[in-house]
Amino acid sequence: MSTTVMSTETLKQRVFRAGGWTLIGYGATQVLRFGSNLILTRLLFPEAFGLMAIVQAVLTGTALLSDVGISQGIVISARGGERRYTNTAWTIQVCKGALIGLVLMGLAQPIAAYYGQPILAQLIPMVALVAFVDGFSSTKVALSSRNVDALRVTMIDVGTLVVNIVAATLLAWHDPTPWALAWGYLFAELMKMLAGHLFLKGPVNRFAWDKSVARGIFSFGLWVMLSSGLTFLGGEGNRLIWGSLLDVRLLGLLGLATAINLVVWQAARQLAARVLLPAYSEVLRTNPSRFSKVVERARLVQIAPTWCMALMLAFGGPKIFSMLYDARYAEAGVILQILALGLMVDMLNGSFSGVLWAMQRVGLSTVIQVALLFCQIGGMLVGYWIWGKPGAIIGFASAGWVLYPLHSTVYARLGLWHPRIDIPVLMASTAAAVGLALTNDWSPLAAFK
């Protein structure tokens, strides 16, 4: 975006335009992913999706555990738009990508042995190349977020997803194994990296080193690394724990149910990362007295559509899977119902995404993530101890409900809790959970034991 345009547009105009493109892009990607799932689930067995869930969890975990906040620093830092800053950040990113790739190759054999899946010893080193490729990704992506400009980034995301789907589908038709998913993923990430350099606006990345910039990145990055590590353990890392509690088939079913459950909520997450975080940061820099009102409106936009979707999924999960998938995937319907009930309240917590980062209260954000992780893992293990595999899923889904009192207390002390939104959602969610518990057929859960 040119400087002239940026100077004549208000933040509200940029937020609406970027938010619109983000949601359009997300809608397009979900339609594509959904169509791809319908095709790939007919070409592949659930075990293939379970294996790739483990591979992607390992890849995401190593990336997050080594995250030093390069993209976030460009968005938040006063120097984030300087060429010296972005080139130093890019140099660090390239080195980090190479290091992650080497670590993944070393972990391949132990992970394969732990899960008793020899194919992982070959899949993980191949997918490790994704980390190396991602290390060369352009900082123009982060600069676009800083400027609240999402059009070209959205076009790249949609385009590379099409590449991923076409490649994976053709490979699965020729060879119906997890390798189809792995090769499609790698090829798409390569195209995404190249597109970021070629089609986004901004200075070309060069290797450079500025000690003051590097010092600032690593100083900020210590908190980011801890926060990202907890994010991994509370997100993708759960798949590694799930892999030790569930069989590969059930892990694949859980992955499909999770993807459908979060289809609308992930749109809100993308909106928060690409639009709300830079917008919050700008509001705090220019007009902090409006911050609470801005956050309240942003939360309402995220919560209203997501809650309605969660309600539909909670009562219609089995019918959705019976209509869309063949009989091998029918048991995922009841998993979807449980996860949707959990999301009804968990979205209240998640709707604050980006707020503490914009306030540069990363330490407080980390404390909340520790509490979330404790609730998720504790719920999984306690649930598994009480009722086996179904109990683990129920315990995990209940984490958001358990965490809400702490979450609301923290934000109330910051002057950011909004009872006009939260109380009606809590009451409606409780009524929905009680109604479904009393009327639903839960017999399919017995097959998971």
Residue pairs with C-beta under 8 A, 6 or more apart in sequence:
1 147
1 149
1 201
6 14
6 147
11 148
11 279
11 282
11 283
11 286
14 147
14 148
14 149
14 279
15 148
15 275
15 279
17 150
17 151
18 148
18 149
18 150
18 151
18 274
18 275
19 150
19 271
19 275
21 150
21 151
21 154
22 150
22 154
22 267
22 270
22 271
22 274
22 275
23 267
23 271
24 154
25 150
25 154
25 155
25 157
25 158
26 266
26 267
26 270
26 271
27 267
28 158
29 157
29 158
29 161
30 263
30 266
30 267
32 158
32 161
32 162
32 165
33 161
33 165
33 259
35 165
36 165
36 168
36 169
37 256
37 259
38 324
38 325
39 169
40 168
40 169
40 172
40 180
40 181
41 49
41 256
41 325
41 326
41 329
42 326
43 169
43 172
43 173
43 176
43 180
44 172
44 176
44 177
44 178
44 180
44 181
45 176
45 328
46 248
46 249
46 252
46 253
46 256
46 328
46 329
47 248
47 249
47 252
48 176
48 177
48 178
48 180
48 181
48 252
49 181
49 252
49 255
49 256
50 243
50 248
50 249
50 250
50 251
50 252
50 255
51 117
51 119
51 120
51 123
51 178
51 248
52 123
52 178
52 181
52 182
52 185
53 239
53 243
53 251
53 252
53 255
54 111
54 115
54 117
54 120
54 239
54 240
54 243
54 251
55 120
55 123
55 124
55 127
55 178
55 182
56 127
56 185
56 236
56 239
57 236
57 237
57 239
57 240
57 243
58 104
58 107
58 111
58 124
58 240
59 104
59 124
59 127
59 128
59 130
59 131
60 232
60 235
60 236
61 232
61 236
61 237
61 240
62 100
62 103
62 104
62 107
62 131
63 100
63 131
63 134
64 228
64 229
64 231
64 232
64 236
65 225
65 228
65 229
65 232
66 96
66 99
66 100
66 225
67 221
67 224
67 225
67 228
67 229
68 92
68 96
68 217
68 218
68 220
68 221
68 222
68 224
68 225
69 217
69 220
69 221
69 223
69 224
69 225
69 228
70 89
70 90
70 92
70 93
70 139
70 142
70 217
70 221
71 139
71 141
71 142
71 145
72 220
72 224
72 277
72 357
73 80
73 85
73 89
73 216
73 217
73 220
73 221
74 80
74 81
74 85
74 86
74 89
74 139
74 142
74 143
74 145
74 146
75 142
75 145
75 146
75 277
75 278
75 281
76 277
76 281
76 357
76 358
76 360
77 85
77 216
77 220
79 85
79 213
79 216
80 86
80 142
80 143
80 146
81 143
81 146
83 203
84 208
84 210
84 213
85 210
85 213
86 139
86 142
86 143
86 202
86 203
86 205
87 139
87 203
87 205
87 206
87 207
87 208
88 208
88 209
88 210
88 213
88 214
88 217
89 139
89 213
89 217
90 138
90 139
90 205
90 206
90 207
90 208
91 207
91 208
91 209
92 214
92 217
93 135
93 136
93 137
93 139
94 135
94 136
94 207
95 135
96 135
97 131
97 132
97 133
97 134
97 135
97 136
98 132
98 135
100 128
100 131
100 132
100 135
101 128
101 129
101 131
101 132
101 135
102 128
104 124
104 125
104 127
104 128
104 131
105 124
105 125
105 128
107 124
108 120
108 121
108 122
108 124
108 125
108 128
109 121
111 120
111 121
111 124
112 118
112 119
112 120
112 121
112 124
114 244
115 243
115 244
117 248
119 178
123 178
123 179
123 182
126 182
126 183
126 186
127 182
127 185
127 186
129 186
130 185
130 186
130 189
133 186
133 189
133 190
133 193
134 189
134 193
136 193
137 192
137 193
137 196
138 193
138 196
138 197
138 200
138 202
138 205
139 202
139 205
140 196
140 197
140 200
140 201
140 202
140 203
140 205
141 153
141 196
141 200
143 200
143 201
143 202
144 150
144 152
144 153
144 200
144 201
144 202
145 153
145 273
145 274
145 277
145 278
146 278
147 278
148 275
148 278
148 279
148 282
150 274
150 275
152 199
152 200
152 201
153 200
153 274
155 199
156 192
156 195
156 196
156 199
156 200
157 192
159 191
159 195
160 188
160 189
160 191
160 192
160 195
161 188
163 187
163 188
163 191
164 184
164 185
164 187
164 188
165 184
166 184
167 183
167 184
167 187
167 188
168 180
168 181
168 183
168 184
168 185
169 180
169 184
171 179
171 180
171 183
171 184
172 180
172 181
174 180
197 204
197 205
220 362
223 362
223 363
223 366
224 362
226 366
227 362
227 365
227 366
227 369
230 366
230 369
230 370
230 372
230 373
231 369
233 373
233 377
234 369
234 372
234 373
234 376
238 376
238 377
238 380
238 396
239 251
239 255
241 377
241 380
242 251
242 254
242 380
242 392
243 251
245 380
245 384
245 389
245 392
246 254
246 389
246 392
250 389
250 448
253 329
253 331
253 332
253 335
254 332
254 335
254 393
256 325
256 329
256 332
257 317
257 332
257 333
257 335
257 336
257 339
258 339
260 313
260 320
260 336
261 310
261 313
261 336
261 339
261 340
261 343
262 343
263 309
264 305
264 306
264 309
264 310
265 306
265 309
265 343
265 347
265 350
268 301
268 302
268 306
268 347
268 350
268 351
268 353
269 350
269 353
271 301
271 302
272 298
272 302
272 353
272 354
273 353
273 354
276 298
276 353
276 354
277 353
277 354
277 357
277 358
279 294
280 291
280 294
280 295
280 354
280 355
280 358
280 359
281 358
283 290
283 291
283 294
283 358
284 291
284 358
284 359
291 416
292 415
292 416
295 352
295 355
295 416
295 418
296 418
296 420
296 421
298 351
299 351
299 352
299 418
299 421
300 421
302 347
302 350
302 351
303 347
303 348
303 351
303 421
303 425
306 343
306 347
307 344
307 347
307 425
307 428
307 429
310 340
310 341
310 343
310 344
310 347
311 340
311 344
311 432
313 320
313 336
313 337
313 339
313 340
314 337
314 340
314 341
314 344
314 432
314 436
315 337
315 432
315 436
315 440
317 333
317 334
317 335
317 336
317 337
317 340
318 330
318 333
318 334
318 336
318 337
318 441
318 444
319 333
320 333
320 336
321 329
321 330
321 332
321 333
321 336
322 330
322 333
325 332
330 444
331 444
331 447
331 448
333 444
334 442
334 444
334 445
335 393
337 436
337 440
338 393
338 394
338 397
339 393
339 397
341 397
341 429
341 432
341 433
341 436
342 396
342 397
342 398
342 399
342 400
342 401
343 397
343 400
344 425
344 428
344 429
344 432
344 433
345 400
345 401
345 404
345 425
345 426
345 429
346 399
346 400
346 401
346 403
347 400
347 425
348 400
348 404
348 407
348 408
348 421
348 422
348 425
348 426
349 372
349 400
349 403
349 404
349 407
350 400
352 407
352 411
352 416
355 411
355 416
356 362
356 364
356 365
356 368
357 365
359 414
364 410
368 406
368 407
368 410
371 403
371 406
372 399
372 403
375 399
375 400
375 402
375 403
376 396
376 399
378 395
379 394
379 395
379 396
379 397
379 398
379 399
379 402
380 392
380 395
380 396
381 392
381 395
382 391
382 395
383 390
383 391
383 392
383 393
383 394
383 395
383 396
384 391
384 392
384 395
385 391
387 394
388 448
388 449
389 448
389 449
390 445
390 446
390 448
390 449
393 448
404 426
408 417
408 422
411 417
